[in-house]
Amino acid sequence: MTGSNLPVMSIQEWRQLLNDTQALLHSPKKHHRELLHHAYALRDMHAVDSGTLADMLELADEALMYAHSVQADQQW
C-alpha cells in the first residue's frame, strides 16, 4: 500500500489528518484511503509497531463510519 507518491508524515501529522473533519465529510472514501496509506507507510518506516498500526487502522475505520453516519443523517 505504500507505493503511492504521498509524502511521509509523522504520527502527529497523521493524527491531524484523522481529525480533519471537513476533509473527511467532503470525501470520506478518499480520506479513509489516505489515512490507511499513511498508517502503513509509518509502519514500513518502523515509526509504529503492529499494535499501534492496528489502533490507527481502527481509528481510520471509525472515522469512515462516522462520515457515513453524518451523511445518512443529512439525507433525512
mmJSON file of the N, C-alpha and C atoms, coordinates in Angstrom:
{"data_MODEL":{"atom_site":{
"group_PDB":["ATOM","ATOM","ATOM","ATOM","ATOM","ATOM","ATOM","ATOM","ATOM","ATOM","ATOM","ATOM","ATOM","ATOM","ATOM","ATOM","ATOM","ATOM","ATOM","ATOM","ATOM","ATOM","ATOM","ATOM","ATOM","ATOM","ATOM","ATOM","ATOM","ATOM","ATOM","ATOM","ATOM","ATOM","ATOM","ATOM","ATOM","ATOM","ATOM","ATOM","ATOM","ATOM","ATOM","ATOM","ATOM","ATOM","ATOM","ATOM","ATOM","ATOM","ATOM","ATOM","ATOM","ATOM","ATOM","ATOM","ATOM","ATOM","ATOM","ATOM","ATOM","ATOM","ATOM","ATOM","ATOM","ATOM","ATOM","ATOM","ATOM","ATOM","ATOM","ATOM","ATOM","ATOM","ATOM","ATOM","ATOM","ATOM","ATOM","ATOM","ATOM","ATOM","ATOM","ATOM","ATOM","ATOM","ATOM","ATOM","ATOM","ATOM","ATOM","ATOM","ATOM","ATOM","ATOM","ATOM","ATOM","ATOM","ATOM","ATOM","ATOM","ATOM","ATOM","ATOM","ATOM","ATOM","ATOM","ATOM","ATOM","ATOM","ATOM","ATOM","ATOM","ATOM","ATOM","ATOM","ATOM","ATOM","ATOM","ATOM","ATOM","ATOM","ATOM","ATOM","ATOM","ATOM","ATOM","ATOM","ATOM","ATOM","ATOM","ATOM","ATOM","ATOM","ATOM","ATOM","ATOM","ATOM","ATOM","ATOM","ATOM","ATOM","ATOM","ATOM","ATOM","ATOM","ATOM","ATOM","ATOM","ATOM","ATOM","ATOM","ATOM","ATOM","ATOM","ATOM","ATOM","ATOM","ATOM","ATOM","ATOM","ATOM","ATOM","ATOM","ATOM","ATOM","ATOM","ATOM","ATOM","ATOM","ATOM","ATOM","ATOM","ATOM","ATOM","ATOM","ATOM","ATOM","ATOM","ATOM","ATOM","ATOM","ATOM","ATOM","ATOM","ATOM","ATOM","ATOM","ATOM","ATOM","ATOM","ATOM","ATOM","ATOM","ATOM","ATOM","ATOM","ATOM","ATOM","ATOM","ATOM","ATOM","ATOM","ATOM","ATOM","ATOM","ATOM","ATOM","ATOM","ATOM","ATOM","ATOM","ATOM","ATOM","ATOM","ATOM","ATOM","ATOM","ATOM","ATOM","ATOM","ATOM","ATOM","ATOM","ATOM","ATOM","ATOM","ATOM"],
"id":[1,2,3,4,5,6,7,8,9,10,11,12,13,14,15,16,17,18,19,20,21,22,23,24,25,26,27,28,29,30,31,32,33,34,35,36,37,38,39,40,41,42,43,44,45,46,47,48,49,50,51,52,53,54,55,56,57,58,59,60,61,62,63,64,65,66,67,68,69,70,71,72,73,74,75,76,77,78,79,80,81,82,83,84,85,86,87,88,89,90,91,92,93,94,95,96,97,98,99,100,101,102,103,104,105,106,107,108,109,110,111,112,113,114,115,116,117,118,119,120,121,122,123,124,125,126,127,128,129,130,131,132,133,134,135,136,137,138,139,140,141,142,143,144,145,146,147,148,149,150,151,152,153,154,155,156,157,158,159,160,161,162,163,164,165,166,167,168,169,170,171,172,173,174,175,176,177,178,179,180,181,182,183,184,185,186,187,188,189,190,191,192,193,194,195,196,197,198,199,200,201,202,203,204,205,206,207,208,209,210,211,212,213,214,215,216,217,218,219,220,221,222,223,224,225,226,227,228],
"type_symbol":["N","C","C","N","C","C","N","C","C","N","C","C","N","C","C","N","C","C","N","C","C","N","C","C","N","C","C","N","C","C","N","C","C","N","C","C","N","C","C","N","C","C","N","C","C","N","C","C","N","C","C","N","C","C","N","C","C","N","C","C","N","C","C","N","C","C","N","C","C","N","C","C","N","C","C","N","C","C","N","C","C","N","C","C","N","C","C","N","C","C","N","C","C","N","C","C","N","C","C","N","C","C","N","C","C","N","C","C","N","C","C","N","C","C","N","C","C","N","C","C","N","C","C","N","C","C","N","C","C","N","C","C","N","C","C","N","C","C","N","C","C","N","C","C","N","C","C","N","C","C","N","C","C","N","C","C","N","C","C","N","C","C","N","C","C","N","C","C","N","C","C","N","C","C","N","C","C","N","C","C","N","C","C","N","C","C","N","C","C","N","C","C","N","C","C","N","C","C","N","C","C","N","C","C","N","C","C","N","C","C","N","C","C","N","C","C","N","C","C","N","C","C","N","C","C","N","C","C"],
"label_atom_id":["N","CA","C","N","CA","C","N","CA","C","N","CA","C","N","CA","C","N","CA","C","N","CA","C","N","CA","C","N","CA","C","N","CA","C","N","CA","C","N","CA","C","N","CA","C","N","CA","C","N","CA","C","N","CA","C","N","CA","C","N","CA","C","N","CA","C","N","CA","C","N","CA","C","N","CA","C","N","CA","C","N","CA","C","N","CA","C","N","CA","C","N","CA","C","N","CA","C","N","CA","C","N","CA","C","N","CA","C","N","CA","C","N","CA","C","N","CA","C","N","CA","C","N","CA","C","N","CA","C","N","CA","C","N","CA","C","N","CA","C","N","CA","C","N","CA","C","N","CA","C","N","CA","C","N","CA","C","N","CA","C","N","CA","C","N","CA","C","N","CA","C","N","CA","C","N","CA","C","N","CA","C","N","CA","C","N","CA","C","N","CA","C","N","CA","C","N","CA","C","N","CA","C","N","CA","C","N","CA","C","N","CA","C","N","CA","C","N","CA","C","N","CA","C","N","CA","C","N","CA","C","N","CA","C","N","CA","C","N","CA","C","N","CA","C","N","CA","C","N","CA","C","N","CA","C","N","CA","C","N","CA","C","N","CA","C"],
"label_alt_id":[null,null,null,null,null,null,null,null,null,null,null,null,null,null,null,null,null,null,null,null,null,null,null,null,null,null,null,null,null,null,null,null,null,null,null,null,null,null,null,null,null,null,null,null,null,null,null,null,null,null,null,null,null,null,null,null,null,null,null,null,null,null,null,null,null,null,null,null,null,null,null,null,null,null,null,null,null,null,null,null,null,null,null,null,null,null,null,null,null,null,null,null,null,null,null,null,null,null,null,null,null,null,null,null,null,null,null,null,null,null,null,null,null,null,null,null,null,null,null,null,null,null,null,null,null,null,null,null,null,null,null,null,null,null,null,null,null,null,null,null,null,null,null,null,null,null,null,null,null,null,null,null,null,null,null,null,null,null,null,null,null,null,null,null,null,null,null,null,null,null,null,null,null,null,null,null,null,null,null,null,null,null,null,null,null,null,null,null,null,null,null,null,null,null,null,null,null,null,null,null,null,null,null,null,null,null,null,null,null,null,null,null,null,null,null,null,null,null,null,null,null,null,null,null,null,null,null,null],
"label_comp_id":["MET","MET","MET","THR","THR","THR","GLY","GLY","GLY","SER","SER","SER","ASN","ASN","ASN","LEU","LEU","LEU","PRO","PRO","PRO","VAL","VAL","VAL","MET","MET","MET","SER","SER","SER","ILE","ILE","ILE","GLN","GLN","GLN","GLU","GLU","GLU","TRP","TRP","TRP","ARG","ARG","ARG","GLN","GLN","GLN","LEU","LEU","LEU","LEU","LEU","LEU","ASN","ASN","ASN","ASP","ASP","ASP","THR","THR","THR","GLN","GLN","GLN","ALA","ALA","ALA","LEU","LEU","LEU","LEU","LEU","LEU","HIS","HIS","HIS","SER","SER","SER","PRO","PRO","PRO","LYS","LYS","LYS","LYS","LYS","LYS","HIS","HIS","HIS","HIS","HIS","HIS","ARG","ARG","ARG","GLU","GLU","GLU","LEU","LEU","LEU","LEU","LEU","LEU","HIS","HIS","HIS","HIS","HIS","HIS","ALA","ALA","ALA","TYR","TYR","TYR","ALA","ALA","ALA","LEU","LEU","LEU","ARG","ARG","ARG","ASP","ASP","ASP","MET","MET","MET","HIS","HIS","HIS","ALA","ALA","ALA","VAL","VAL","VAL","ASP","ASP","ASP","SER","SER","SER","GLY","GLY","GLY","THR","THR","THR","LEU","LEU","LEU","ALA","ALA","ALA","ASP","ASP","ASP","MET","MET","MET","LEU","LEU","LEU","GLU","GLU","GLU","LEU","LEU","LEU","ALA","ALA","ALA","ASP","ASP","ASP","GLU","GLU","GLU","ALA","ALA","ALA","LEU","LEU","LEU","MET","MET","MET","TYR","TYR","TYR","ALA","ALA","ALA","HIS","HIS","HIS","SER","SER","SER","VAL","VAL","VAL","GLN","GLN","GLN","ALA","ALA","ALA","ASP","ASP","ASP","GLN","GLN","GLN","GLN","GLN","GLN","TRP","TRP","TRP"],
"label_asym_id":["A","A","A","A","A","A","A","A","A","A","A","A","A","A","A","A","A","A","A","A","A","A","A","A","A","A","A","A","A","A","A","A","A","A","A","A","A","A","A","A","A","A","A","A","A","A","A","A","A","A","A","A","A","A","A","A","A","A","A","A","A","A","A","A","A","A","A","A","A","A","A","A","A","A","A","A","A","A","A","A","A","A","A","A","A","A","A","A","A","A","A","A","A","A","A","A","A","A","A","A","A","A","A","A","A","A","A","A","A","A","A","A","A","A","A","A","A","A","A","A","A","A","A","A","A","A","A","A","A","A","A","A","A","A","A","A","A","A","A","A","A","A","A","A","A","A","A","A","A","A","A","A","A","A","A","A","A","A","A","A","A","A","A","A","A","A","A","A","A","A","A","A","A","A","A","A","A","A","A","A","A","A","A","A","A","A","A","A","A","A","A","A","A","A","A","A","A","A","A","A","A","A","A","A","A","A","A","A","A","A","A","A","A","A","A","A","A","A","A","A","A","A","A","A","A","A","A","A"],
"label_entity_id":["1","1","1","1","1","1","1","1","1","1","1","1","1","1","1","1","1","1","1","1","1","1","1","1","1","1","1","1","1","1","1","1","1","1","1","1","1","1","1","1","1","1","1","1","1","1","1","1","1","1","1","1","1","1","1","1","1","1","1","1","1","1","1","1","1","1","1","1","1","1","1","1","1","1","1","1","1","1","1","1","1","1","1","1","1","1","1","1","1","1","1","1","1","1","1","1","1","1","1","1","1","1","1","1","1","1","1","1","1","1","1","1","1","1","1","1","1","1","1","1","1","1","1","1","1","1","1","1","1","1","1","1","1","1","1","1","1","1","1","1","1","1","1","1","1","1","1","1","1","1","1","1","1","1","1","1","1","1","1","1","1","1","1","1","1","1","1","1","1","1","1","1","1","1","1","1","1","1","1","1","1","1","1","1","1","1","1","1","1","1","1","1","1","1","1","1","1","1","1","1","1","1","1","1","1","1","1","1","1","1","1","1","1","1","1","1","1","1","1","1","1","1","1","1","1","1","1","1"],
"label_seq_id":[1,1,1,2,2,2,3,3,3,4,4,4,5,5,5,6,6,6,7,7,7,8,8,8,9,9,9,10,10,10,11,11,11,12,12,12,13,13,13,14,14,14,15,15,15,16,16,16,17,17,17,18,18,18,19,19,19,20,20,20,21,21,21,22,22,22,23,23,23,24,24,24,25,25,25,26,26,26,27,27,27,28,28,28,29,29,29,30,30,30,31,31,31,32,32,32,33,33,33,34,34,34,35,35,35,36,36,36,37,37,37,38,38,38,39,39,39,40,40,40,41,41,41,42,42,42,43,43,43,44,44,44,45,45,45,46,46,46,47,47,47,48,48,48,49,49,49,50,50,50,51,51,51,52,52,52,53,53,53,54,54,54,55,55,55,56,56,56,57,57,57,58,58,58,59,59,59,60,60,60,61,61,61,62,62,62,63,63,63,64,64,64,65,65,65,66,66,66,67,67,67,68,68,68,69,69,69,70,70,70,71,71,71,72,72,72,73,73,73,74,74,74,75,75,75,76,76,76],
"pdbx_PDB_ins_code":[null,null,null,null,null,null,null,null,null,null,null,null,null,null,null,null,null,null,null,null,null,null,null,null,null,null,null,null,null,null,null,null,null,null,null,null,null,null,null,null,null,null,null,null,null,null,null,null,null,null,null,null,null,null,null,null,null,null,null,null,null,null,null,null,null,null,null,null,null,null,null,null,null,null,null,null,null,null,null,null,null,null,null,null,null,null,null,null,null,null,null,null,null,null,null,null,null,null,null,null,null,null,null,null,null,null,null,null,null,null,null,null,null,null,null,null,null,null,null,null,null,null,null,null,null,null,null,null,null,null,null,null,null,null,null,null,null,null,null,null,null,null,null,null,null,null,null,null,null,null,null,null,null,null,null,null,null,null,null,null,null,null,null,null,null,null,null,null,null,null,null,null,null,null,null,null,null,null,null,null,null,null,null,null,null,null,null,null,null,null,null,null,null,null,null,null,null,null,null,null,null,null,null,null,null,null,null,null,null,null,null,null,null,null,null,null,null,null,null,null,null,null,null,null,null,null,null,null],
"Cartn_x":[0.798,0.0,0.835,2.111,2.934,3.555,3.097,3.66,3.168,2.427,1.899,2.952,2.623,3.525,3.241,2.508,2.203,3.469,3.667,4.839,4.709,5.835,5.835,5.511,4.633,4.241,4.559,4.554,4.797,3.492,3.595,2.405,1.508,2.116,1.336,0.587,1.226,0.561,-0.572,-0.351,-1.402,-2.619,-2.379,-3.491,-4.238,-3.492,-4.137,-5.014,-4.518,-5.296,-6.546,-6.395,-7.533,-8.596,-8.164,-9.085,-9.595,-9.232,-9.686,-11.104,-12.063,-13.457,-13.984,-13.588,-14.068,-13.667,-12.41,-11.94,-12.621,-12.795,-13.447,-14.873,-15.619,-17.013,-17.146,-16.16,-16.192,-15.982,-15.055,-14.73,-14.316,-15.287,-14.977,-14.07,-14.365,-13.569,-12.146,-11.984,-10.639,-9.85,-10.503,-9.841,-9.434,-10.326,-10.045,-8.849,-8.849,-7.753,-6.423,-6.447,-5.239,-4.747,-5.667,-5.285,-4.619,-5.194,-4.618,-3.23,-3.072,-1.771,-0.697,-1.023,-0.038,0.241,-0.768,-0.557,0.395,0.169,1.063,2.467,2.569,3.888,4.648,3.949,4.59,5.054,4.261,4.666,5.897,5.888,7.01,8.302,8.172,9.348,9.758,9.025,9.26,9.021,8.147,7.788,6.708,5.962,4.95,5.067,4.662,4.679,3.326,3.204,1.979,0.753,0.918,-0.204,-0.7,0.239,-0.128,-0.759,-0.229,-0.826,-2.273,-2.517,-3.882,-4.802,-4.313,-5.106,-5.393,-4.385,-4.553,-5.579,-5.513,-6.459,-7.877,-8.005,-9.322,-9.869,-9.021,-9.455,-9.881,-9.135,-9.482,-10.84,-11.08,-12.368,-13.508,-13.257,-14.28,-14.582,-13.561,-13.78,-14.67,-14.416,-15.233,-16.678,-16.873,-18.232,-18.927,-18.181,-18.74,-19.198,-18.363,-18.708,-19.965,-20.061,-21.254,-22.486,-22.327,-23.434,-23.92,-22.986,-23.341,-24.053,-23.533,-24.158,-25.571,-25.755,-27.089,-28.051,-27.577,-28.423,-28.819,-27.918,-28.199,-29.23,-29.382,-30.356,-31.775,-31.94,-33.273,-33.734],
"Cartn_y":[-1.203,0.0,1.259,1.162,2.351,2.747,2.228,2.549,3.873,4.644,5.902,6.995,8.144,9.281,10.206,9.738,10.557,10.808,12.04,12.302,11.592,11.225,10.557,11.593,11.231,12.158,11.56,12.419,11.985,11.457,10.838,10.352,11.53,12.624,13.817,14.348,14.365,14.804,13.844,12.542,11.562,11.84,12.161,12.472,13.73,14.71,15.923,15.571,14.696,14.246,13.505,12.672,11.946,12.912,14.002,14.967,16.013,15.923,16.872,16.482,16.898,16.52,17.06,18.257,18.851,17.996,17.584,16.741,15.375,14.849,13.551,13.583,14.61,14.681,15.041,15.739,16.11,14.896,14.021,12.853,11.686,11.027,10.001,8.872,8.31,7.171,7.581,8.729,9.221,9.498,10.139,10.467,9.185,8.22,6.943,6.26,6.238,5.62,6.314,7.643,8.397,8.053,7.947,7.555,6.181,5.241,3.896,3.901,4.601,4.66,5.206,6.29,6.895,6.01,5.335,4.438,3.306,2.712,1.642,2.166,3.384,3.978,4.169,4.61,4.764,3.421,2.385,1.043,0.583,0.816,0.396,1.119,2.349,3.116,2.737,1.817,1.393,2.521,3.48,4.563,4.119,3.073,2.5,0.982,0.347,-1.12,-1.655,-2.957,-3.565,-3.241,-3.111,-2.756,-1.344,-0.419,0.96,1.043,0.286,0.25,-0.224,-1.266,-1.78,-0.7,0.047,1.138,2.215,2.546,3.571,3.13,1.867,1.358,1.366,1.033,1.052,2.476,3.433,4.833,5.316,4.921,5.308,4.725,3.476,2.837,3.531,3.9,4.588,5.96,6.643,7.939,7.766,6.728,6.473,6.172,5.382,5.081,6.351,7.212,8.484,9.322,9.42,10.217,9.68,8.373,7.783,8.042,8.016,8.29,9.735,10.66,12.077,12.284,11.673,11.814,11.225,10.107,9.486,10.391,11.007,11.922,13.138,13.602,14.796,14.502,13.237,12.895,12.881,12.851,12.845,14.235],
"Cartn_z":[0.0,0.0,0.0,0.16,0.273,-1.045,-2.138,-3.425,-3.988,-3.212,-3.699,-3.616,-4.159,-4.127,-2.959,-1.97,-0.812,-0.001,0.47,1.302,2.642,3.209,4.507,5.576,6.468,7.525,8.894,9.889,11.265,11.859,13.005,13.701,14.077,14.495,14.843,13.62,12.47,11.242,10.868,11.121,10.842,11.714,12.975,13.885,13.435,12.925,12.402,11.198,10.334,9.194,9.666,10.662,11.225,11.733,12.343,12.941,11.959,10.699,9.683,9.249,10.043,9.819,8.499,8.136,6.892,5.691,5.632,4.527,4.572,5.765,5.927,5.384,5.748,5.321,3.843,3.306,1.882,0.993,1.398,0.574,1.481,2.101,3.108,2.618,1.456,0.983,0.661,0.04,-0.288,0.992,1.951,3.217,3.956,3.976,4.626,3.962,2.646,1.902,2.208,2.307,2.631,4.04,4.983,6.348,6.361,5.608,5.553,4.925,3.822,3.153,4.086,4.773,5.67,6.886,7.391,8.528,8.144,6.981,6.533,6.243,5.738,5.484,6.799,7.822,9.131,9.672,9.455,9.879,9.097,7.789,6.957,7.317,7.836,8.281,9.706,10.309,11.692,12.689,12.31,13.219,14.197,13.822,14.701,14.667,15.749,15.792,15.326,15.297,14.763,15.614,16.907,17.777,17.511,17.339,17.036,15.66,14.711,13.374,13.462,14.223,14.374,14.944,15.932,16.508,15.461,14.662,13.625,12.584,12.194,11.204,11.765,13.03,13.666,13.733,14.066,14.108,12.723,11.709,10.336,9.952,10.309,10.022,10.77,12.023,12.806,12.205,11.698,11.051,9.819,9.04,7.858,8.253,9.279,9.746,10.235,10.916,11.382,10.187,9.163,7.985,7.316,7.192,6.585,7.445,8.742,9.648,9.497,9.431,9.271,7.938,6.894,5.573,5.557,6.24,6.305,7.069,8.145,8.917,8.101,7.228,6.431,5.345,4.983,3.955,4.496,5.801,6.408,6.473],
"occupancy":[1.0,1.0,1.0,1.0,1.0,1.0,1.0,1.0,1.0,1.0,1.0,1.0,1.0,1.0,1.0,1.0,1.0,1.0,1.0,1.0,1.0,1.0,1.0,1.0,1.0,1.0,1.0,1.0,1.0,1.0,1.0,1.0,1.0,1.0,1.0,1.0,1.0,1.0,1.0,1.0,1.0,1.0,1.0,1.0,1.0,1.0,1.0,1.0,1.0,1.0,1.0,1.0,1.0,1.0,1.0,1.0,1.0,1.0,1.0,1.0,1.0,1.0,1.0,1.0,1.0,1.0,1.0,1.0,1.0,1.0,1.0,1.0,1.0,1.0,1.0,1.0,1.0,1.0,1.0,1.0,1.0,1.0,1.0,1.0,1.0,1.0,1.0,1.0,1.0,1.0,1.0,1.0,1.0,1.0,1.0,1.0,1.0,1.0,1.0,1.0,1.0,1.0,1.0,1.0,1.0,1.0,1.0,1.0,1.0,1.0,1.0,1.0,1.0,1.0,1.0,1.0,1.0,1.0,1.0,1.0,1.0,1.0,1.0,1.0,1.0,1.0,1.0,1.0,1.0,1.0,1.0,1.0,1.0,1.0,1.0,1.0,1.0,1.0,1.0,1.0,1.0,1.0,1.0,1.0,1.0,1.0,1.0,1.0,1.0,1.0,1.0,1.0,1.0,1.0,1.0,1.0,1.0,1.0,1.0,1.0,1.0,1.0,1.0,1.0,1.0,1.0,1.0,1.0,1.0,1.0,1.0,1.0,1.0,1.0,1.0,1.0,1.0,1.0,1.0,1.0,1.0,1.0,1.0,1.0,1.0,1.0,1.0,1.0,1.0,1.0,1.0,1.0,1.0,1.0,1.0,1.0,1.0,1.0,1.0,1.0,1.0,1.0,1.0,1.0,1.0,1.0,1.0,1.0,1.0,1.0,1.0,1.0,1.0,1.0,1.0,1.0,1.0,1.0,1.0,1.0,1.0,1.0,1.0,1.0,1.0,1.0,1.0,1.0],
"B_iso_or_equiv":[0.0,0.0,0.0,0.0,0.0,0.0,0.0,0.0,0.0,0.0,0.0,0.0,0.0,0.0,0.0,0.0,0.0,0.0,0.0,0.0,0.0,0.0,0.0,0.0,0.0,0.0,0.0,0.0,0.0,0.0,0.0,0.0,0.0,0.0,0.0,0.0,0.0,0.0,0.0,0.0,0.0,0.0,0.0,0.0,0.0,0.0,0.0,0.0,0.0,0.0,0.0,0.0,0.0,0.0,0.0,0.0,0.0,0.0,0.0,0.0,0.0,0.0,0.0,0.0,0.0,0.0,0.0,0.0,0.0,0.0,0.0,0.0,0.0,0.0,0.0,0.0,0.0,0.0,0.0,0.0,0.0,0.0,0.0,0.0,0.0,0.0,0.0,0.0,0.0,0.0,0.0,0.0,0.0,0.0,0.0,0.0,0.0,0.0,0.0,0.0,0.0,0.0,0.0,0.0,0.0,0.0,0.0,0.0,0.0,0.0,0.0,0.0,0.0,0.0,0.0,0.0,0.0,0.0,0.0,0.0,0.0,0.0,0.0,0.0,0.0,0.0,0.0,0.0,0.0,0.0,0.0,0.0,0.0,0.0,0.0,0.0,0.0,0.0,0.0,0.0,0.0,0.0,0.0,0.0,0.0,0.0,0.0,0.0,0.0,0.0,0.0,0.0,0.0,0.0,0.0,0.0,0.0,0.0,0.0,0.0,0.0,0.0,0.0,0.0,0.0,0.0,0.0,0.0,0.0,0.0,0.0,0.0,0.0,0.0,0.0,0.0,0.0,0.0,0.0,0.0,0.0,0.0,0.0,0.0,0.0,0.0,0.0,0.0,0.0,0.0,0.0,0.0,0.0,0.0,0.0,0.0,0.0,0.0,0.0,0.0,0.0,0.0,0.0,0.0,0.0,0.0,0.0,0.0,0.0,0.0,0.0,0.0,0.0,0.0,0.0,0.0,0.0,0.0,0.0,0.0,0.0,0.0,0.0,0.0,0.0,0.0,0.0,0.0],
"pdbx_formal_charge":[null,null,null,null,null,null,null,null,null,null,null,null,null,null,null,null,null,null,null,null,null,null,null,null,null,null,null,null,null,null,null,null,null,null,null,null,null,null,null,null,null,null,null,null,null,null,null,null,null,null,null,null,null,null,null,null,null,null,null,null,null,null,null,null,null,null,null,null,null,null,null,null,null,null,null,null,null,null,null,null,null,null,null,null,null,null,null,null,null,null,null,null,null,null,null,null,null,null,null,null,null,null,null,null,null,null,null,null,null,null,null,null,null,null,null,null,null,null,null,null,null,null,null,null,null,null,null,null,null,null,null,null,null,null,null,null,null,null,null,null,null,null,null,null,null,null,null,null,null,null,null,null,null,null,null,null,null,null,null,null,null,null,null,null,null,null,null,null,null,null,null,null,null,null,null,null,null,null,null,null,null,null,null,null,null,null,null,null,null,null,null,null,null,null,null,null,null,null,null,null,null,null,null,null,null,null,null,null,null,null,null,null,null,null,null,null,null,null,null,null,null,null,null,null,null,null,null,null],
"auth_seq_id":[1,1,1,2,2,2,3,3,3,4,4,4,5,5,5,6,6,6,7,7,7,8,8,8,9,9,9,10,10,10,11,11,11,12,12,12,13,13,13,14,14,14,15,15,15,16,16,16,17,17,17,18,18,18,19,19,19,20,20,20,21,21,21,22,22,22,23,23,23,24,24,24,25,25,25,26,26,26,27,27,27,28,28,28,29,29,29,30,30,30,31,31,31,32,32,32,33,33,33,34,34,34,35,35,35,36,36,36,37,37,37,38,38,38,39,39,39,40,40,40,41,41,41,42,42,42,43,43,43,44,44,44,45,45,45,46,46,46,47,47,47,48,48,48,49,49,49,50,50,50,51,51,51,52,52,52,53,53,53,54,54,54,55,55,55,56,56,56,57,57,57,58,58,58,59,59,59,60,60,60,61,61,61,62,62,62,63,63,63,64,64,64,65,65,65,66,66,66,67,67,67,68,68,68,69,69,69,70,70,70,71,71,71,72,72,72,73,73,73,74,74,74,75,75,75,76,76,76],
"auth_comp_id":["MET","MET","MET","THR","THR","THR","GLY","GLY","GLY","SER","SER","SER","ASN","ASN","ASN","LEU","LEU","LEU","PRO","PRO","PRO","VAL","VAL","VAL","MET","MET","MET","SER","SER","SER","ILE","ILE","ILE","GLN","GLN","GLN","GLU","GLU","GLU","TRP","TRP","TRP","ARG","ARG","ARG","GLN","GLN","GLN","LEU","LEU","LEU","LEU","LEU","LEU","ASN","ASN","ASN","ASP","ASP","ASP","THR","THR","THR","GLN","GLN","GLN","ALA","ALA","ALA","LEU","LEU","LEU","LEU","LEU","LEU","HIS","HIS","HIS","SER","SER","SER","PRO","PRO","PRO","LYS","LYS","LYS","LYS","LYS","LYS","HIS","HIS","HIS","HIS","HIS","HIS","ARG","ARG","ARG","GLU","GLU","GLU","LEU","LEU","LEU","LEU","LEU","LEU","HIS","HIS","HIS","HIS","HIS","HIS","ALA","ALA","ALA","TYR","TYR","TYR","ALA","ALA","ALA","LEU","LEU","LEU","ARG","ARG","ARG","ASP","ASP","ASP","MET","MET","MET","HIS","HIS","HIS","ALA","ALA","ALA","VAL","VAL","VAL","ASP","ASP","ASP","SER","SER","SER","GLY","GLY","GLY","THR","THR","THR","LEU","LEU","LEU","ALA","ALA","ALA","ASP","ASP","ASP","MET","MET","MET","LEU","LEU","LEU","GLU","GLU","GLU","LEU","LEU","LEU","ALA","ALA","ALA","ASP","ASP","ASP","GLU","GLU","GLU","ALA","ALA","ALA","LEU","LEU","LEU","MET","MET","MET","TYR","TYR","TYR","ALA","ALA","ALA","HIS","HIS","HIS","SER","SER","SER","VAL","VAL","VAL","GLN","GLN","GLN","ALA","ALA","ALA","ASP","ASP","ASP","GLN","GLN","GLN","GLN","GLN","GLN","TRP","TRP","TRP"],
"auth_asym_id":["A","A","A","A","A","A","A","A","A","A","A","A","A","A","A","A","A","A","A","A","A","A","A","A","A","A","A","A","A","A","A","A","A","A","A","A","A","A","A","A","A","A","A","A","A","A","A","A","A","A","A","A","A","A","A","A","A","A","A","A","A","A","A","A","A","A","A","A","A","A","A","A","A","A","A","A","A","A","A","A","A","A","A","A","A","A","A","A","A","A","A","A","A","A","A","A","A","A","A","A","A","A","A","A","A","A","A","A","A","A","A","A","A","A","A","A","A","A","A","A","A","A","A","A","A","A","A","A","A","A","A","A","A","A","A","A","A","A","A","A","A","A","A","A","A","A","A","A","A","A","A","A","A","A","A","A","A","A","A","A","A","A","A","A","A","A","A","A","A","A","A","A","A","A","A","A","A","A","A","A","A","A","A","A","A","A","A","A","A","A","A","A","A","A","A","A","A","A","A","A","A","A","A","A","A","A","A","A","A","A","A","A","A","A","A","A","A","A","A","A","A","A","A","A","A","A","A","A"],
"auth_atom_id":["N","CA","C","N","CA","C","N","CA","C","N","CA","C","N","CA","C","N","CA","C","N","CA","C","N","CA","C","N","CA","C","N","CA","C","N","CA","C","N","CA","C","N","CA","C","N","CA","C","N","CA","C","N","CA","C","N","CA","C","N","CA","C","N","CA","C","N","CA","C","N","CA","C","N","CA","C","N","CA","C","N","CA","C","N","CA","C","N","CA","C","N","CA","C","N","CA","C","N","CA","C","N","CA","C","N","CA","C","N","CA","C","N","CA","C","N","CA","C","N","CA","C","N","CA","C","N","CA","C","N","CA","C","N","CA","C","N","CA","C","N","CA","C","N","CA","C","N","CA","C","N","CA","C","N","CA","C","N","CA","C","N","CA","C","N","CA","C","N","CA","C","N","CA","C","N","CA","C","N","CA","C","N","CA","C","N","CA","C","N","CA","C","N","CA","C","N","CA","C","N","CA","C","N","CA","C","N","CA","C","N","CA","C","N","CA","C","N","CA","C","N","CA","C","N","CA","C","N","CA","C","N","CA","C","N","CA","C","N","CA","C","N","CA","C","N","CA","C","N","CA","C","N","CA","C","N","CA","C","N","CA","C","N","CA","C"],
"pdbx_PDB_model_num":[1,1,1,1,1,1,1,1,1,1,1,1,1,1,1,1,1,1,1,1,1,1,1,1,1,1,1,1,1,1,1,1,1,1,1,1,1,1,1,1,1,1,1,1,1,1,1,1,1,1,1,1,1,1,1,1,1,1,1,1,1,1,1,1,1,1,1,1,1,1,1,1,1,1,1,1,1,1,1,1,1,1,1,1,1,1,1,1,1,1,1,1,1,1,1,1,1,1,1,1,1,1,1,1,1,1,1,1,1,1,1,1,1,1,1,1,1,1,1,1,1,1,1,1,1,1,1,1,1,1,1,1,1,1,1,1,1,1,1,1,1,1,1,1,1,1,1,1,1,1,1,1,1,1,1,1,1,1,1,1,1,1,1,1,1,1,1,1,1,1,1,1,1,1,1,1,1,1,1,1,1,1,1,1,1,1,1,1,1,1,1,1,1,1,1,1,1,1,1,1,1,1,1,1,1,1,1,1,1,1,1,1,1,1,1,1,1,1,1,1,1,1,1,1,1,1,1,1]
}}}
